[in-house]
């Protein structure tokens, strides 16, 4: 059964290119260490809801956009092995410092999910 880590972040629009560069590098590292898929998506049709929504979830500010991303693995166990290797990978050392990220990591929403339905 497959496993997915999902993420939602608010990124200042002026930092989108820096975010893209960071994501390409991170995606390459995750894939090299065994992730099956690595995807990053920028909001295009995401409205602010009355109670909940993607923009509300990350406390979106003016001049920011929402990024929705996921990393796919074979299983939770494989994800744990891959992530241990990724976190030890020197190529990402500078990127793991929250001060150098092109977004506010305090507003990032993330979690791991088991597959429920595949249609």
Secondary structure as UniProt FT lines:
FT   STRAND          3..12
FT   HELIX           13..15
FT   HELIX           16..32
FT   TURN            33..34
FT   STRAND          37..42
FT   HELIX           54..57
FT   TURN            58..59
FT   TURN            62..63
FT   STRAND          64..73
FT   HELIX           76..88
FT   HELIX           90..92
FT   HELIX           94..96
FT   HELIX           98..100
FT   HELIX           105..107
FT   STRAND          109..114
//
